[in-house]
Amino acid sequence: MKNTVAVIGIGQSDWAGDWIRVRSGERPTDSYGYGATSFRNALSDCGLVRKDIDGLIVGPSTAYERMAEVLGLNPRWGDQADAVLSVIQAVSAIESGLAETIALVYGNDQRSAKIQYGGPRAMGGDAFLSYVYHAPWGLTSQGALYALTFQAYKHARGFTDEDLGHIPVAQRHWASLNPNAVFKERISLEDYLASPHVCEPLRLFDYCMVNDGGVALILTTAERARELSPKPVYIAGIGRHDLNVGATSLEPRLTDFYLPAQQASGRQSYEMAGVGPQDMDALQVYDSFSVHVPLALEGYGYCDIGGAAALLRGKGIGPGGGLPLNTGGGHLSESYMQGWNHQIESVRQLRGEAGIRQIDNCRHVHYTSDVAGKAVSLIYSSEA
């Protein structure tokens, strides 16, 4: 499936503006409204109209049927999936002929709706398994679970709090160059180390924000993309590998740090795309917490096992560093769109549309996601 499908349109809502409005007590719209705004902007970006869309995938925060109604679409095929799996499903559907042009639409009013990601009613309580199994021990938030992960990782790899601090500092630097980012004020390593622990050893700056917003992408066949867009961005490689045994007891997260799944997923995508980590011009890592980053650096071959700290201290991941990572600011500083904002940042970099944070001669961008035992790897490319 290498390069058989391309992204031709991207759109988003006003993350930074809505952050200010919601914090002042307004509720600009709901999840469907954020998705609709983003979809309209994606259509404008690629010059299509609604009747050109015959497939729809929506994020898990909205219902597929209702979103289709709100958008005025009558797709012949559709589904509901998270950011990274929606791309894989769209590629598979287009390749198999189920649809030709698919819109991927995400909207979430998580902040204004006061969604709880911790506590006894976190995300609907017993409907969300990763919270339920650990509630008797007081672990009712992802922050607590990832604090355990980082504590284990520190001991296993000789990683320090200061090493971790390089990640939010670098991502805030990228965000300071991004007009779409919510948090643009730069921070220093000293600021990071002085920030309070939320769930030790994780500090305030290790946590993603919780904000409202939306994202949309439009994908179609490579042939049609070349007719419609001067700068199509191709899906060059796909990989996925799950660790299901022990997943609800955190075993894959606490013992191997997802490593076997990451290695297998990365290998699949590298082999499909015909490139490796040494060929990537940027890396985008799902970062609900900063600890995702060192795990991904080791798991996907950007350094040796145990070498993440040296890479962060030496080569660097911020502007001017050797490995540009989360170049929009990621979930820590740009916007918490649950992986969706990383997709459109990848496209912008490959189109050469990232402004003053643009990476020179950007040809390949790697996106990774490691959540709940699932390791997923996507490689975007500007080269057909």
N, C-alpha and C positions, 0 to 999 in steps of 0.2 A: 504493500500500500504506500510505499515511499513516494511522496510528492504527487499523489493522485488527487489530493484535496488541498485547497488553499483558503486562507482568510482574506476576504475582500472588503469587509466593513467592520469598524469598531465604534463603540459609543459608550458614554458614561453619564451619570448625573453629576450634579455640582457637589462633590463630596465636601469640599472646604466650606462652601457657603451654607450648605445644609447643617454642617456641624455647628456653625455659629447660630443659625436659626433655631435648631433643636435645643441647644443649651440655653437660649433665651426664653424658652417655653413654648415655642411654636411647634406645630406638627405639619410640615409642608405637604406631605402626602403619605400614602401607605406603600407597602411592598410592591403592589402592582403599579402604582404611579411611578416609583423609581425605575421599575423595569421598563415601563412604557416610554419614559423620557430617554432612557438609554437606547432602546430599540429605534426610536425616531432618529436619534443622532447617528446610529449605525447605518440606517437606510440612507441618510443624507451623505454620510461618508463615502458610500460606494455608488450612489446614484440609482439605486433600485427603488421600487415601490412595493407596497404590501402584496400585490398580486403575484410578484415574482418569488415570494417565499412559499415553499411547499412543505417545509418541515420546521418543527419547533421543539427545542429542548429548554426546559425551565429549571432554575435552581430549586433546591428542596424547600425553600422558604415560601414558595407559591405553588398553587395547583395548576397543572398543565391546561386543563380544560378552561378554567377561568381566565388564565393569562391569554389564551388564544382569543377568547371573547373580547377582553379588554383591548388587545392589539388589533382587533378587526381581521384576524387571520382565520383561514379554514384549511389548516395543513392536512395533507394526506397521511402524514406520519409524524409521531411525536413521542416525547418521553420526559422524564424528570431525572436529573442527575446533578452531582456537584461539578465544580469547575473543570477539573481535569478529566473526569469520566465523561462529561458532556462532549468534550472534544473527541475523545476516542469513539463514542457512540455515533457522533455525527460523521466522522470519517467512515466508519463501518456502514452506516446507512446509505451514504452517498455512493460508496464503492459497490454496494450490493443492489443499488437501483431503487431503494425505498423512497428516496427523495433526491432532488438535485441541488436545491439551495436551502440551507437550514439556518434558522436564527437561533442563537443561544442567548437566553435572556435571564438575567438574575436581578432581583430586587429584594431589599431587606430593610425594614423599618425597625431594626433590632434595638436601637437606642431610644427612639421616641416611644416605642411600644413597651419599653422597660423589660426586654427579654432577660431572664436570669440565666447566667452561665455558672452559677454556684448556688448552694443552699438547698433546702429540702424540696423546692419546686423547680429545680434547675431544668430548663428545657422540657418541661412537662413531666418531670419526676420519673415514674417507672417506665415510661415509654422510651427513655434514653438509656440504653443498657450500660454504657461505660460509667455512668454515674451511679446507677442502682447497686451494682455489685460491690461498690466501695463505700457506700453511705454509712454502714455500721461503724466504719473506722474514721468517719468525718471527712472522707475524701469525696466531696460533692462538687468539685470544680476541676476543670482541666488544668488550672494552675497548680493545684496540689499534686495532680498526677505527674505533670512535667517537672515539678520540683523534685519528686522522687527520682525521675529519670536523670535529671542533671546531677543529683547527688551521687547516684551510682556511676554515672559517666566520669565525674571528677575523679573518683577513686580508681576507676579502671584505667584511665588514660593519663592521669597526672595533670589534668586540666584545672585551671584556676578561675576564680571569680573575675580577675582582671582580664584573663583571656576572653571570657564571655563578653565582657564590656566592650571589646572592640566591635562587636556586631551592632548593637544599637547606636553606637557613636557613628559608625560608617553609614548606617542606613539613614540616620537623621541628616548626615551631610548630603546624601543623595536627595533626600526630601527637600532640603533647602534650595535645591536647583529645580524643583518641580512645582509649577504653579497650581497643580491639581492636589497637592498634598495637604493634609489636615495640619500636621505638625511640621513647621518649617524651621523653627529655631534650633540652631545647632547645639549639641551638648559635647562636653569633653569627657575623657575617661574619669577625671576627678568628679565630675557631676554624676556620672553613673555610679561610682563607688560610694558616693555620699547619699544616693537615693535610698529610700527605705525598702526593706524587704517586704514583699507582699506575702509570699509563702517561701520561707528560707529553703534553699539559697537563691531563689529568684527575686529580683528587685523590680521596682516599678517599671523601669525602662525595658525589662525583659518581656513584658506583657504587651500583646496587641491592644489597640484601642477597640472600643465598641461604638460604631457610628452607623448612621443610615446611608443608603445609597443604592446604586444600580450599575450594571455593566451589561453590554450586549456585544456579541460578535456575529458575523454572517459568514458562513462557509459555503463553498460550492466546488464543483469539479475544477481541476486544474485547467482544463481546456477553456471553460467558460470564464474562469478567473483571468486568464491572459487576455481575453477579449474585453473584459469589463474594467480591469484595473491596471494602471501603469506599474504598480508595485505589489503584486500578490505575494503573500507570505505563505509558504508551503509547510504542511505537516510532514516532516522528513522521517521522523522516527517515533515509535510508540513502544512502551514497555509497561508491564504490570506484573507484580508478583505479590501474593498475599501470604501472611503468616497468621493462620487461623487458630492453630493449637495454642491454647493458653492466652489468647488475645484478651479475654475478659478479666484475666488476673494480672495483666500487664507484662506477662513473661517476655514477649518479644521486645518490649520497650526497655525492660530493666536488665536483661541479660546480654542480648546481642545488639541492642540499640538499633533494631531494624536492619542490621548489616546484611544478612543473607538475602532479604527481600530487595534491598537497594541494589546489591550487586547483580542479582538476576534481572531486575527491571532495567537497570542501566545497560546491561549487556544486550538485552533485547533491542532497546532503542538505538544503541550505538551501531549494532550490526545492521539494522534496517536502514539507518541513515548513512552508513559508511563513514562515520566520523567517530571521534572519541573525545574525552574531556579536554585533551590538549588542543582541540580544534574550536572550542567554544569561545565566543567573543563576550558572552555574558551568561551568568547563571542566575536564575530566579528560583528561590526556595520558599515553599509554603512556610510561613513563620508566625503562626499564632503565638509562639514563644520563641525567643532567640535561640534556645537550645536545639531547635530543628537544624540550624545551620551547620554546626560542627559535625553532627551526625551525617548530614548530606554530603559534606565535603569528603568525609572518609568513605562513606558508602558508595558514592558514585565515582570514585577514583580521582578526585582532584588533589588528593594527598595520600600518603601512606596511612595505614591504621595507626592512630596515635599522633599523626602529624598535623591535625587541624590547628592546634595552638600555634605552632611555628608558622603556618601559612598566614594566620590572622595577624601575628606580630610582624612578620617579614614581608611577604608578597603583598598582603593587604587586599581588602575587598571594597574599599571606598573609592571615591573619585581620585584618579591618578594611581590607583593600586594595580596590581598585576592581574587580579581576577574581579572584574566588576560584578557585584552581586546585589540583587534586589535594587536595581538602579532607579526605581521610582520612589523608593523609601520603604516598600513592603508593607506588611500589616502593622509593623511597629510604628511607622511614621506617615505613610501615605494614606492608606485607607484599609479598614478591615472588611474586605469584600470576599473573604473566605476562598481565596485563591484566584478569583476572577480578575482582580486588578493586575495580577502578574501576567495574565494572558495578553491583555491589551498593551501592557508595557513592553512585552516581548515583540509584539507586532510593531509598535512605534519605533523601537530601536532598529528593527530590521528594515523599516521603511526610511529610516534616517530622519524621523520627525520628532525626536526627543529634545530638541532645543539645546540649551547649554549643557545638558547632561548626556548628550549624544556620544555614543561610543564610535570611534573612527572605524570605517570599513567593517561595519557589523554584518556578518553573514550567517552566523549560527548562534541561536540562543537556546539554552537548556532550561526546562522547568521541571522541578521535582516536588512531589507531595508524599508525605509519609504520615498517615493518620490511621489510627485504630488497626494497625497490622497490615495496611495496604500501602505498598510502595509503587508509585506511578511515575513514569518518566516520559516527557514529551520533548521532542527536538523540533524547533521551528527554524526555517531556513529561507533566505531570500533567493537561493539558487535553485532553479528547476532541475 
